[in-house]
């Protein structure tokens, strides 16, 4: 979370996410719903803060924070915040499957181009895209501070 003295998001290129294949089996996430207008989130920070409070209170914060969104509607998205175990009082989801990843950098208006590139990447691996998750590595304030805006796409195949 943001601090008064410094950035809240990790700096630097997320090399660990570039063109990887990840397999999860019942990976626990706290699930939330973000309201959006034409894919522009309206209450992302509030939903994230609430979920992080629940995760912290349960002692379920992972070493590296992972927040995924499933942009499944023009009016909203499902948010998944990784946890190390079930979190009492929180809606939980478990993700399983194989995921191909790819890192992108630039302004959010490039997202349609990146989605097309990710689809081609999945096809080049001989796989079918089942679902696409977005892992925004930096909030807008940190992206401005760093001068870089990284996004990781995770394609469930």
C-alpha positions in Angstrom: 0.0 0.0 0.0 1.0 3.6 -0.5 3.2 5.3 2.1 3.7 8.9 2.7 7.4 8.7 2.2 7.7 6.5 -0.9 6.2 4.4 -3.6 3.9 1.5 -3.0 4.7 -0.5 -6.0 7.9 -2.4 -6.9 10.3 -0.6 -9.3 12.1 -2.0 -12.3 11.4 -4.4 -15.1 9.5 -7.5 -13.9 11.8 -10.0 -15.7 10.5 -12.9 -13.6 7.2 -12.6 -15.5 8.5 -12.3 -19.1 7.4 -15.2 -21.3 7.0 -17.8 -18.5 4.8 -20.7 -18.1 3.2 -21.0 -14.7 1.2 -23.8 -13.3 -1.1 -23.2 -10.3 -3.1 -25.8 -8.4 -5.8 -24.2 -6.2 -3.8 -21.0 -5.6 -5.8 -19.0 -3.1 -7.0 -15.4 -3.9 -9.3 -13.0 -2.1 -11.9 -12.0 -4.7 -13.5 -8.6 -5.1 -15.6 -6.8 -7.7 -14.4 -3.5 -9.1 -17.0 -1.1 -10.7 -15.8 0.3 -14.0 -17.0 2.7 -16.7 -15.8 1.5 -20.1 -13.0 -0.5 -18.4 -11.9 2.5 -16.4 -11.9 1.4 -12.7 -14.0 3.6 -10.3 -13.3 1.9 -7.0 -10.1 -0.1 -7.5 -8.2 1.4 -4.6 -11.1 0.9 -2.1 -11.6 -2.8 -3.1 -7.9 -3.4 -2.9 -7.5 -1.7 0.5 -10.3 -3.7 2.0 -8.9 -7.0 0.6 -5.4 -6.2 1.8 -6.7 -5.4 5.3 -8.4 -8.8 5.5 -5.3 -10.6 4.2 -3.1 -8.8 6.7 -5.4 -9.5 9.6 -5.4 -13.2 8.7 -1.6 -13.3 8.4 -2.0 -14.5 4.8 0.1 -11.9 2.9 2.5 -13.5 0.3 6.1 -12.4 0.0 5.4 -10.8 -3.4 2.0 -9.2 -3.8 0.0 -10.4 -6.8 -3.1 -8.7 -7.9 -5.0 -9.9 -11.0 -8.0 -8.5 -12.7 -10.3 -10.2 -15.1 -11.8 -7.4 -17.3 -14.9 -9.3 -17.9 -17.3 -6.4 -18.5 -17.4 -2.8 -19.6 -19.0 -2.0 -16.2 -16.7 -4.1 -13.9 -13.9 -6.5 -13.3 -13.1 -9.2 -10.9 -10.1 -8.6 -8.7 -8.0 -11.4 -7.3 -5.5 -10.6 -4.5 -3.2 -13.5 -3.8 -3.1 -14.9 -0.3 -1.1 -17.7 1.3 -4.2 -19.4 2.9 -8.0 -18.9 3.2 -8.9 -15.6 4.7 -11.8 -15.6 7.2 -14.7 -13.3 6.2 -13.4 -12.8 2.7 -14.8 -14.2 -0.6 -12.2 -16.7 -1.8 -11.4 -18.0 -5.2 -8.8 -20.6 -6.2 -7.1 -20.5 -9.5 -5.8 -23.6 -11.2 -4.3 -24.2 -14.6 -1.4 -23.3 -16.9 -0.7 -19.7 -17.6 1.6 -18.1 -20.2 2.9 -14.7 -19.2 4.2 -11.7 -21.1 5.3 -8.2 -19.9 4.3 -5.0 -21.6 5.3 -1.4 -21.0 3.6 1.8 -22.0 0.3 3.8 -21.6 -2.9 1.9 -20.9 -4.3 3.0 -24.3 -2.0 0.3 -25.7 -3.9 -2.5 -24.0 -5.9 -3.5 -27.1 -2.6 -3.9 -29.0 -1.1 -5.9 -26.1 -4.1 -8.2 -26.0 -3.7 -9.0 -29.7 0.0 -9.6 -29.2 -0.7 -11.9 -26.3 -3.2 -13.8 -28.4 -0.6 -14.3 -31.1 2.0 -15.4 -28.5 -0.4 -18.0 -27.1 -1.1 -19.3 -30.7 2.6 -19.4 -31.5 3.0 -21.8 -28.5 0.3 -24.1 -30.0 -2.2 -23.3 -27.2 -5.8 -22.0 -27.0 -6.5 -18.9 -24.8 -9.2 -19.7 -22.2 -9.0 -16.5 -20.1 -6.9 -13.4 -19.8 -5.8 -11.8 -16.5 -4.2 -8.5 -16.1 -1.4 -7.9 -13.5 -0.9 -4.1 -13.2 2.6 -3.8 -11.7 2.4 -0.2 -10.8 -0.4 2.2 -9.7 -0.7 5.4 -11.7 1.3 7.4 -9.1 4.2 4.9 -9.0 4.2 4.7 -12.8 4.6 8.5 -13.0 7.3 8.4 -10.4 9.3 5.7 -12.1 8.6 6.8 -15.7 7.6 3.3 -16.6 4.2 1.5 -16.6 4.5 -2.3 -16.6 1.6 -4.6 -17.2 1.8 -8.4 -17.1 -0.7 -10.4 -19.1 -1.4 -13.9 -17.9 -3.2 -16.1 -20.4 -4.8 -19.2 -19.0 -4.4 -22.0 -21.6 
